[in-house]
Amino acid sequence: MSMNELEVLQTTITALAVRASALDDEQSVRGLDALSELQLHALTEDAFVHDGFGVHREAFYPSDGDAYTNANHRQRCDFALTPNPGLKLHDPVHEMRQLAMAQDTLFAQVLQSGRNLPTACPPEDAWWIEIKSCSQHAYRDGIPSPNPSYAHELVTGLQTDICKLSADPQIWHGCVLAVLFTESEEIATHDLNQAARICLDQNLPVRSPIIACRSITDRAGNGCVTVGLFPVSI
């Protein structure tokens, strides 16, 4: 299946809205905004799989390092999406390492001959997604309160991930998904657009966000969940 920005955004916001509704049905004491960022990643992964994408969590950045790079030191991206679930994601650095290790052995010719076989999705054809979440009202030691770091978390998270995605020449389709929990849709929309302006003023290669909002039950001061998709200009 093909992929586009609106489809990625719709899959994400729908998954969040469904989970928020389920928590309401359970009469849960805590809402969607109590989930950790990693829990939001898992929720989003399930939604992408359900919608027919191939999902690769914590995928290595394709141009990070050379054939001798220690895998533990390579940068990872939250998600890389391939057009279908059965398609592997090609890792050029891993391939280079294998070729280097096999040099002057009986396996060198075998590995070299298989390099052009269509067995995996090239990094250029995948969607690379970083996800950041922040809340206007956040839980601290189990107690919800206004988050004094909210604006800083939003802007610095965007800046970091935009730089990572745009710096890799083998990533042609990349975006940052900012998941915000705020008092209202108006606040979220304002803050996402303001964050975009700050990034653009710093000449970061990003376009204006595509935004989707849903109301949620206010348990901690947040009455809205919003996803802002920031397309990175590659």
SEMAR-13479 format. One record per residue (C-alpha): x, z, y; residue in one letter; residue number from 0. Coordinates in Angstrom, 3 decimals. Layout:
<atom><u>X</u><w>Z</w><v>Y</v><residu>A</residu><num>NUM</num></atom>
...
This chain:
<atom><u>0.000</u><w>0.000</w><v>0.000</v><residu>M</residu><num>0</num></atom>
<atom><u>1.127</u><w>-0.570</w><v>3.580</v><residu>S</residu><num>1</num></atom>
<atom><u>1.734</u><w>2.301</w><v>5.962</v><residu>M</residu><num>2</num></atom>
<atom><u>1.095</u><w>2.727</w><v>9.664</v><residu>N</residu><num>3</num></atom>
<atom><u>1.138</u><w>5.478</w><v>12.260</v><residu>E</residu><num>4</num></atom>
<atom><u>-2.620</u><w>5.975</w><v>12.428</v><residu>L</residu><num>5</num></atom>
<atom><u>-2.878</u><w>6.305</w><v>8.664</v><residu>E</residu><num>6</num></atom>
<atom><u>-0.131</u><w>8.936</w><v>8.567</v><residu>V</residu><num>7</num></atom>
<atom><u>-1.842</u><w>10.841</w><v>11.399</v><residu>L</residu><num>8</num></atom>
<atom><u>-5.298</u><w>10.652</w><v>9.816</v><residu>Q</residu><num>9</num></atom>
<atom><u>-4.037</u><w>11.829</w><v>6.431</v><residu>T</residu><num>10</num></atom>
<atom><u>-2.361</u><w>14.830</w><v>8.041</v><residu>T</residu><num>11</num></atom>
<atom><u>-5.192</u><w>16.003</w><v>10.311</v><residu>I</residu><num>12</num></atom>
<atom><u>-7.786</u><w>15.517</w><v>7.573</v><residu>T</residu><num>13</num></atom>
<atom><u>-5.781</u><w>17.651</w><v>5.152</v><residu>A</residu><num>14</num></atom>
<atom><u>-5.485</u><w>20.418</w><v>7.732</v><residu>L</residu><num>15</num></atom>
<atom><u>-9.198</u><w>20.306</w><v>8.548</v><residu>A</residu><num>16</num></atom>
<atom><u>-10.148</u><w>20.456</w><v>4.865</v><residu>V</residu><num>17</num></atom>
<atom><u>-7.917</u><w>23.476</w><v>4.272</v><residu>R</residu><num>18</num></atom>
<atom><u>-9.302</u><w>25.222</w><v>7.368</v><residu>A</residu><num>19</num></atom>
<atom><u>-12.852</u><w>24.673</w><v>6.081</v><residu>S</residu><num>20</num></atom>
<atom><u>-11.892</u><w>26.010</w><v>2.648</v><residu>A</residu><num>21</num></atom>
<atom><u>-10.493</u><w>29.180</w><v>4.229</v><residu>L</residu><num>22</num></atom>
<atom><u>-13.776</u><w>29.609</w><v>6.105</v><residu>D</residu><num>23</num></atom>
<atom><u>-15.732</u><w>29.222</w><v>2.861</v><residu>D</residu><num>24</num></atom>
<atom><u>-13.516</u><w>31.875</w><v>1.269</v><residu>E</residu><num>25</num></atom>
<atom><u>-14.132</u><w>34.130</w><v>4.295</v><residu>Q</residu><num>26</num></atom>
<atom><u>-10.381</u><w>34.552</w><v>4.475</v><residu>S</residu><num>27</num></atom>
<atom><u>-9.061</u><w>37.166</w><v>6.866</v><residu>V</residu><num>28</num></atom>
<atom><u>-6.317</u><w>34.764</w><v>7.944</v><residu>R</residu><num>29</num></atom>
<atom><u>-6.741</u><w>31.161</w><v>8.919</v><residu>G</residu><num>30</num></atom>
<atom><u>-4.756</u><w>27.951</w><v>8.826</v><residu>L</residu><num>31</num></atom>
<atom><u>-2.481</u><w>29.175</w><v>11.628</v><residu>D</residu><num>32</num></atom>
<atom><u>-1.151</u><w>31.929</w><v>9.370</v><residu>A</residu><num>33</num></atom>
<atom><u>0.482</u><w>29.400</w><v>7.027</v><residu>L</residu><num>34</num></atom>
<atom><u>4.233</u><w>29.007</w><v>7.236</v><residu>S</residu><num>35</num></atom>
<atom><u>5.791</u><w>25.652</w><v>8.077</v><residu>E</residu><num>36</num></atom>
<atom><u>6.812</u><w>25.204</w><v>4.431</v><residu>L</residu><num>37</num></atom>
<atom><u>3.225</u><w>25.879</w><v>3.327</v><residu>Q</residu><num>38</num></atom>
<atom><u>2.071</u><w>23.213</w><v>5.773</v><residu>L</residu><num>39</num></atom>
<atom><u>4.639</u><w>20.853</w><v>4.235</v><residu>H</residu><num>40</num></atom>
<atom><u>3.186</u><w>21.452</w><v>0.769</v><residu>A</residu><num>41</num></atom>
<atom><u>-0.338</u><w>20.893</w><v>2.073</v><residu>L</residu><num>42</num></atom>
<atom><u>0.713</u><w>17.640</w><v>3.724</v><residu>T</residu><num>43</num></atom>
<atom><u>2.545</u><w>16.488</w><v>0.614</v><residu>E</residu><num>44</num></atom>
<atom><u>-0.594</u><w>16.901</w><v>-1.499</v><residu>D</residu><num>45</num></atom>
<atom><u>-2.571</u><w>14.864</w><v>1.041</v><residu>A</residu><num>46</num></atom>
<atom><u>-0.068</u><w>11.998</w><v>1.073</v><residu>F</residu><num>47</num></atom>
<atom><u>-0.037</u><w>11.904</w><v>-2.720</v><residu>V</residu><num>48</num></atom>
<atom><u>-3.841</u><w>11.913</w><v>-2.805</v><residu>H</residu><num>49</num></atom>
<atom><u>-3.918</u><w>8.954</w><v>-0.406</v><residu>D</residu><num>50</num></atom>
<atom><u>-1.621</u><w>6.912</w><v>-2.652</v><residu>G</residu><num>51</num></atom>
<atom><u>1.784</u><w>7.255</w><v>-1.034</v><residu>F</residu><num>52</num></atom>
<atom><u>5.021</u><w>7.900</w><v>-2.844</v><residu>G</residu><num>53</num></atom>
<atom><u>6.241</u><w>11.210</w><v>-1.424</v><residu>V</residu><num>54</num></atom>
<atom><u>9.879</u><w>12.284</w><v>-1.415</v><residu>H</residu><num>55</num></atom>
<atom><u>10.343</u><w>15.824</w><v>-0.102</v><residu>R</residu><num>56</num></atom>
<atom><u>13.664</u><w>16.851</w><v>1.444</v><residu>E</residu><num>57</num></atom>
<atom><u>15.013</u><w>13.300</w><v>1.201</v><residu>A</residu><num>58</num></atom>
<atom><u>18.655</u><w>12.780</w><v>2.128</v><residu>F</residu><num>59</num></atom>
<atom><u>19.225</u><w>10.866</w><v>5.342</v><residu>Y</residu><num>60</num></atom>
<atom><u>20.453</u><w>7.480</w><v>4.073</v><residu>P</residu><num>61</num></atom>
<atom><u>23.471</u><w>7.076</w><v>6.363</v><residu>S</residu><num>62</num></atom>
<atom><u>24.633</u><w>10.691</w><v>6.384</v><residu>D</residu><num>63</num></atom>
<atom><u>28.151</u><w>10.648</w><v>4.965</v><residu>G</residu><num>64</num></atom>
<atom><u>30.148</u><w>8.357</w><v>2.704</v><residu>D</residu><num>65</num></atom>
<atom><u>30.802</u><w>8.099</w><v>-0.997</v><residu>A</residu><num>66</num></atom>
<atom><u>32.670</u><w>11.402</w><v>-1.042</v><residu>Y</residu><num>67</num></atom>
<atom><u>30.217</u><w>13.508</w><v>0.957</v><residu>T</residu><num>68</num></atom>
<atom><u>29.247</u><w>16.814</w><v>-0.605</v><residu>N</residu><num>69</num></atom>
<atom><u>25.514</u><w>16.553</w><v>-1.264</v><residu>A</residu><num>70</num></atom>
<atom><u>24.993</u><w>20.157</w><v>-0.177</v><residu>N</residu><num>71</num></atom>
<atom><u>26.191</u><w>19.265</w><v>3.327</v><residu>H</residu><num>72</num></atom>
<atom><u>24.035</u><w>16.190</w><v>3.863</v><residu>R</residu><num>73</num></atom>
<atom><u>21.106</u><w>16.292</w><v>6.263</v><residu>Q</residu><num>74</num></atom>
<atom><u>17.632</u><w>16.115</w><v>4.747</v><residu>R</residu><num>75</num></atom>
<atom><u>14.365</u><w>14.781</w><v>6.135</v><residu>C</residu><num>76</num></atom>
<atom><u>11.113</u><w>16.660</w><v>5.468</v><residu>D</residu><num>77</num></atom>
<atom><u>9.407</u><w>13.580</w><v>3.992</v><residu>F</residu><num>78</num></atom>
<atom><u>10.156</u><w>9.984</w><v>3.144</v><residu>A</residu><num>79</num></atom>
<atom><u>7.067</u><w>7.992</w><v>2.171</v><residu>L</residu><num>80</num></atom>
<atom><u>7.241</u><w>4.917</w><v>-0.037</v><residu>T</residu><num>81</num></atom>
<atom><u>4.379</u><w>2.408</w><v>-0.440</v><residu>P</residu><num>82</num></atom>
<atom><u>3.360</u><w>3.651</w><v>-3.894</v><residu>N</residu><num>83</num></atom>
<atom><u>3.934</u><w>6.754</w><v>-6.048</v><residu>P</residu><num>84</num></atom>
<atom><u>5.999</u><w>5.002</w><v>-8.727</v><residu>G</residu><num>85</num></atom>
<atom><u>8.653</u><w>3.688</w><v>-6.369</v><residu>L</residu><num>86</num></atom>
<atom><u>11.908</u><w>5.594</w><v>-6.114</v><residu>K</residu><num>87</num></atom>
<atom><u>13.734</u><w>5.942</w><v>-2.816</v><residu>L</residu><num>88</num></atom>
<atom><u>17.126</u><w>4.256</w><v>-2.742</v><residu>H</residu><num>89</num></atom>
<atom><u>19.987</u><w>6.527</w><v>-1.656</v><residu>D</residu><num>90</num></atom>
<atom><u>22.922</u><w>4.364</w><v>-0.444</v><residu>P</residu><num>91</num></atom>
<atom><u>25.332</u><w>7.295</w><v>-0.255</v><residu>V</residu><num>92</num></atom>
<atom><u>24.627</u><w>8.306</w><v>-3.848</v><residu>H</residu><num>93</num></atom>
<atom><u>25.157</u><w>4.704</w><v>-4.929</v><residu>E</residu><num>94</num></atom>
<atom><u>28.479</u><w>4.546</w><v>-3.085</v><residu>M</residu><num>95</num></atom>
<atom><u>29.586</u><w>7.778</w><v>-4.724</v><residu>R</residu><num>96</num></atom>
<atom><u>28.734</u><w>6.432</w><v>-8.179</v><residu>Q</residu><num>97</num></atom>
<atom><u>30.633</u><w>3.211</w><v>-7.546</v><residu>L</residu><num>98</num></atom>
<atom><u>33.654</u><w>5.104</w><v>-6.263</v><residu>A</residu><num>99</num></atom>
<atom><u>33.677</u><w>7.426</w><v>-9.268</v><residu>M</residu><num>100</num></atom>
<atom><u>33.320</u><w>4.496</w><v>-11.683</v><residu>A</residu><num>101</num></atom>
<atom><u>36.024</u><w>2.388</w><v>-10.087</v><residu>Q</residu><num>102</num></atom>
<atom><u>38.560</u><w>1.134</w><v>-12.639</v><residu>D</residu><num>103</num></atom>
<atom><u>36.346</u><w>2.286</w><v>-15.525</v><residu>T</residu><num>104</num></atom>
<atom><u>34.187</u><w>0.358</w><v>-17.979</v><residu>L</residu><num>105</num></atom>
<atom><u>31.079</u><w>1.292</w><v>-15.950</v><residu>F</residu><num>106</num></atom>
<atom><u>32.177</u><w>-0.271</w><v>-12.660</v><residu>A</residu><num>107</num></atom>
<atom><u>30.945</u><w>-3.777</w><v>-13.478</v><residu>Q</residu><num>108</num></atom>
<atom><u>27.641</u><w>-2.468</w><v>-14.852</v><residu>V</residu><num>109</num></atom>
<atom><u>26.912</u><w>-0.450</w><v>-11.699</v><residu>L</residu><num>110</num></atom>
<atom><u>27.973</u><w>-3.289</w><v>-9.411</v><residu>Q</residu><num>111</num></atom>
<atom><u>25.754</u><w>-5.806</w><v>-11.204</v><residu>S</residu><num>112</num></atom>
<atom><u>22.710</u><w>-3.532</w><v>-10.830</v><residu>G</residu><num>113</num></atom>
<atom><u>23.007</u><w>-2.951</w><v>-7.087</v><residu>R</residu><num>114</num></atom>
<atom><u>20.605</u><w>-5.717</w><v>-6.105</v><residu>N</residu><num>115</num></atom>
<atom><u>17.925</u><w>-5.013</w><v>-8.692</v><residu>L</residu><num>116</num></atom>
<atom><u>14.532</u><w>-4.137</w><v>-7.072</v><residu>P</residu><num>117</num></atom>
<atom><u>14.237</u><w>-0.711</w><v>-8.707</v><residu>T</residu><num>118</num></atom>
<atom><u>13.896</u><w>1.421</w><v>-5.575</v><residu>A</residu><num>119</num></atom>
<atom><u>12.510</u><w>1.329</w><v>-2.057</v><residu>C</residu><num>120</num></atom>
<atom><u>15.189</u><w>0.541</w><v>0.559</v><residu>P</residu><num>121</num></atom>
<atom><u>15.440</u><w>3.226</w><v>3.287</v><residu>P</residu><num>122</num></atom>
<atom><u>14.439</u><w>0.595</w><v>5.838</v><residu>E</residu><num>123</num></atom>
<atom><u>11.043</u><w>0.149</w><v>4.154</v><residu>D</residu><num>124</num></atom>
<atom><u>10.177</u><w>3.863</w><v>3.914</v><residu>A</residu><num>125</num></atom>
<atom><u>8.461</u><w>6.087</w><v>6.481</v><residu>W</residu><num>126</num></atom>
<atom><u>10.682</u><w>9.019</w><v>7.471</v><residu>W</residu><num>127</num></atom>
<atom><u>8.793</u><w>12.046</w><v>8.777</v><residu>I</residu><num>128</num></atom>
<atom><u>9.917</u><w>15.356</w><v>10.220</v><residu>E</residu><num>129</num></atom>
<atom><u>7.245</u><w>18.036</w><v>10.655</v><residu>I</residu><num>130</num></atom>
<atom><u>7.346</u><w>20.847</w><v>13.174</v><residu>K</residu><num>131</num></atom>
<atom><u>4.661</u><w>23.472</w><v>13.718</v><residu>S</residu><num>132</num></atom>
<atom><u>4.230</u><w>26.017</w><v>16.481</v><residu>C</residu><num>133</num></atom>
<atom><u>1.420</u><w>28.285</w><v>17.629</v><residu>S</residu><num>134</num></atom>
<atom><u>0.266</u><w>29.444</w><v>21.033</v><residu>Q</residu><num>135</num></atom>
<atom><u>-0.713</u><w>32.668</w><v>19.290</v><residu>H</residu><num>136</num></atom>
<atom><u>1.460</u><w>33.514</w><v>16.300</v><residu>A</residu><num>137</num></atom>
<atom><u>1.719</u><w>36.227</w><v>13.677</v><residu>Y</residu><num>138</num></atom>
<atom><u>4.563</u><w>38.696</w><v>14.173</v><residu>R</residu><num>139</num></atom>
<atom><u>4.932</u><w>41.354</w><v>11.486</v><residu>D</residu><num>140</num></atom>
<atom><u>1.444</u><w>40.450</w><v>10.323</v><residu>G</residu><num>141</num></atom>
<atom><u>-0.144</u><w>40.899</w><v>13.744</v><residu>I</residu><num>142</num></atom>
<atom><u>-1.286</u><w>37.930</w><v>15.889</v><residu>P</residu><num>143</num></atom>
<atom><u>-0.139</u><w>37.903</w><v>19.503</v><residu>S</residu><num>144</num></atom>
<atom><u>0.766</u><w>35.391</w><v>22.242</v><residu>P</residu><num>145</num></atom>
<atom><u>3.919</u><w>33.496</w><v>21.324</v><residu>N</residu><num>146</num></atom>
<atom><u>6.427</u><w>33.636</w><v>24.217</v><residu>P</residu><num>147</num></atom>
<atom><u>8.609</u><w>30.984</w><v>22.517</v><residu>S</residu><num>148</num></atom>
<atom><u>5.801</u><w>28.476</w><v>22.013</v><residu>Y</residu><num>149</num></atom>
<atom><u>6.912</u><w>25.876</w><v>24.603</v><residu>A</residu><num>150</num></atom>
<atom><u>10.586</u><w>26.245</w><v>23.708</v><residu>H</residu><num>151</num></atom>
<atom><u>9.866</u><w>25.816</w><v>19.987</v><residu>E</residu><num>152</num></atom>
<atom><u>7.837</u><w>22.675</w><v>20.635</v><residu>L</residu><num>153</num></atom>
<atom><u>10.343</u><w>20.922</w><v>22.896</v><residu>V</residu><num>154</num></atom>
<atom><u>13.556</u><w>21.853</w><v>21.080</v><residu>T</residu><num>155</num></atom>
<atom><u>12.036</u><w>21.027</w><v>17.694</v><residu>G</residu><num>156</num></atom>
<atom><u>11.051</u><w>17.582</w><v>18.926</v><residu>L</residu><num>157</num></atom>
<atom><u>14.411</u><w>16.931</w><v>20.544</v><residu>Q</residu><num>158</num></atom>
<atom><u>16.350</u><w>17.853</w><v>17.409</v><residu>T</residu><num>159</num></atom>
<atom><u>14.277</u><w>15.735</w><v>15.044</v><residu>D</residu><num>160</num></atom>
<atom><u>14.065</u><w>12.720</w><v>17.351</v><residu>I</residu><num>161</num></atom>
<atom><u>17.855</u><w>12.687</w><v>17.588</v><residu>C</residu><num>162</num></atom>
<atom><u>18.265</u><w>12.954</w><v>13.801</v><residu>K</residu><num>163</num></atom>
<atom><u>15.843</u><w>10.144</w><v>13.026</v><residu>L</residu><num>164</num></atom>
<atom><u>17.049</u><w>7.757</w><v>15.721</v><residu>S</residu><num>165</num></atom>
<atom><u>20.725</u><w>8.251</w><v>14.851</v><residu>A</residu><num>166</num></atom>
<atom><u>20.389</u><w>6.801</w><v>11.345</v><residu>D</residu><num>167</num></atom>
<atom><u>20.686</u><w>2.986</w><v>11.401</v><residu>P</residu><num>168</num></atom>
<atom><u>18.953</u><w>2.641</w><v>8.018</v><residu>Q</residu><num>169</num></atom>
<atom><u>15.757</u><w>4.337</w><v>9.237</v><residu>I</residu><num>170</num></atom>
<atom><u>13.468</u><w>1.711</w><v>10.739</v><residu>W</residu><num>171</num></atom>
<atom><u>10.199</u><w>3.670</w><v>10.612</v><residu>H</residu><num>172</num></atom>
<atom><u>10.385</u><w>7.292</w><v>11.721</v><residu>G</residu><num>173</num></atom>
<atom><u>8.198</u><w>9.841</w><v>13.446</v><residu>C</residu><num>174</num></atom>
<atom><u>7.888</u><w>13.531</w><v>14.190</v><residu>V</residu><num>175</num></atom>
<atom><u>4.594</u><w>15.236</w><v>13.359</v><residu>L</residu><num>176</num></atom>
<atom><u>4.034</u><w>18.193</w><v>15.678</v><residu>A</residu><num>177</num></atom>
<atom><u>1.345</u><w>20.546</w><v>14.338</v><residu>V</residu><num>178</num></atom>
<atom><u>0.049</u><w>22.800</w><v>17.105</v><residu>L</residu><num>179</num></atom>
<atom><u>-2.303</u><w>25.770</w><v>16.943</v><residu>F</residu><num>180</num></atom>
<atom><u>-3.707</u><w>26.453</w><v>20.396</v><residu>T</residu><num>181</num></atom>
<atom><u>-6.653</u><w>27.998</w><v>22.178</v><residu>E</residu><num>182</num></atom>
<atom><u>-8.163</u><w>24.587</w><v>22.938</v><residu>S</residu><num>183</num></atom>
<atom><u>-7.808</u><w>20.837</w><v>22.517</v><residu>E</residu><num>184</num></atom>
<atom><u>-7.056</u><w>20.501</w><v>26.238</v><residu>E</residu><num>185</num></atom>
<atom><u>-4.052</u><w>22.809</w><v>25.995</v><residu>I</residu><num>186</num></atom>
<atom><u>-2.660</u><w>21.008</w><v>22.946</v><residu>A</residu><num>187</num></atom>
<atom><u>-3.067</u><w>17.548</w><v>24.484</v><residu>T</residu><num>188</num></atom>
<atom><u>-1.445</u><w>18.655</w><v>27.733</v><residu>H</residu><num>189</num></atom>
<atom><u>1.468</u><w>20.339</w><v>25.970</v><residu>D</residu><num>190</num></atom>
<atom><u>2.190</u><w>17.413</w><v>23.642</v><residu>L</residu><num>191</num></atom>
<atom><u>2.211</u><w>14.933</w><v>26.506</v><residu>N</residu><num>192</num></atom>
<atom><u>4.363</u><w>17.254</w><v>28.610</v><residu>Q</residu><num>193</num></atom>
<atom><u>6.851</u><w>17.604</w><v>25.738</v><residu>A</residu><num>194</num></atom>
<atom><u>6.958</u><w>13.804</w><v>25.456</v><residu>A</residu><num>195</num></atom>
<atom><u>7.725</u><w>13.490</w><v>29.167</v><residu>R</residu><num>196</num></atom>
<atom><u>10.592</u><w>15.956</w><v>28.853</v><residu>I</residu><num>197</num></atom>
<atom><u>12.043</u><w>13.978</w><v>25.946</v><residu>C</residu><num>198</num></atom>
<atom><u>11.658</u><w>10.683</w><v>27.808</v><residu>L</residu><num>199</num></atom>
<atom><u>13.285</u><w>12.165</w><v>30.920</v><residu>D</residu><num>200</num></atom>
<atom><u>16.261</u><w>12.951</w><v>28.694</v><residu>Q</residu><num>201</num></atom>
<atom><u>16.323</u><w>9.305</w><v>27.540</v><residu>N</residu><num>202</num></atom>
<atom><u>15.412</u><w>10.197</w><v>23.986</v><residu>L</residu><num>203</num></atom>
<atom><u>14.088</u><w>7.204</w><v>22.010</v><residu>P</residu><num>204</num></atom>
<atom><u>10.476</u><w>8.265</w><v>21.517</v><residu>V</residu><num>205</num></atom>
<atom><u>7.084</u><w>6.866</w><v>22.458</v><residu>R</residu><num>206</num></atom>
<atom><u>4.037</u><w>8.755</w><v>23.714</v><residu>S</residu><num>207</num></atom>
<atom><u>2.301</u><w>10.762</w><v>20.998</v><residu>P</residu><num>208</num></atom>
<atom><u>-0.800</u><w>9.706</w><v>19.110</v><residu>I</residu><num>209</num></atom>
<atom><u>-2.999</u><w>12.798</w><v>18.974</v><residu>I</residu><num>210</num></atom>
<atom><u>-5.772</u><w>14.081</w><v>16.709</v><residu>A</residu><num>211</num></atom>
<atom><u>-7.511</u><w>17.466</w><v>17.100</v><residu>C</residu><num>212</num></atom>
<atom><u>-9.914</u><w>19.565</w><v>15.050</v><residu>R</residu><num>213</num></atom>
<atom><u>-11.645</u><w>22.850</w><v>15.856</v><residu>S</residu><num>214</num></atom>
<atom><u>-10.809</u><w>25.839</w><v>13.658</v><residu>I</residu><num>215</num></atom>
<atom><u>-12.273</u><w>29.325</w><v>13.414</v><residu>T</residu><num>216</num></atom>
<atom><u>-10.476</u><w>31.579</w><v>15.893</v><residu>D</residu><num>217</num></atom>
<atom><u>-8.917</u><w>34.477</w><v>13.983</v><residu>R</residu><num>218</num></atom>
<atom><u>-5.709</u><w>34.954</w><v>15.953</v><residu>A</residu><num>219</num></atom>
<atom><u>-6.381</u><w>33.381</w><v>19.349</v><residu>G</residu><num>220</num></atom>
<atom><u>-6.136</u><w>29.750</w><v>18.241</v><residu>N</residu><num>221</num></atom>
<atom><u>-9.347</u><w>27.714</w><v>18.173</v><residu>G</residu><num>222</num></atom>
<atom><u>-7.838</u><w>24.299</w><v>17.585</v><residu>C</residu><num>223</num></atom>
<atom><u>-5.355</u><w>22.556</w><v>15.293</v><residu>V</residu><num>224</num></atom>
<atom><u>-3.752</u><w>19.412</w><v>16.672</v><residu>T</residu><num>225</num></atom>
<atom><u>-1.339</u><w>16.893</w><v>15.221</v><residu>V</residu><num>226</num></atom>
<atom><u>0.776</u><w>14.851</w><v>17.587</v><residu>G</residu><num>227</num></atom>
<atom><u>2.564</u><w>11.913</w><v>15.979</v><residu>L</residu><num>228</num></atom>
<atom><u>5.667</u><w>11.002</w><v>18.007</v><residu>F</residu><num>229</num></atom>
<atom><u>6.910</u><w>7.525</w><v>16.992</v><residu>P</residu><num>230</num></atom>
<atom><u>10.686</u><w>7.294</w><v>17.208</v><residu>V</residu><num>231</num></atom>
<atom><u>11.914</u><w>4.052</w><v>18.769</v><residu>S</residu><num>232</num></atom>
<atom><u>14.472</u><w>2.758</w><v>16.316</v><residu>I</residu><num>233</num></atom>
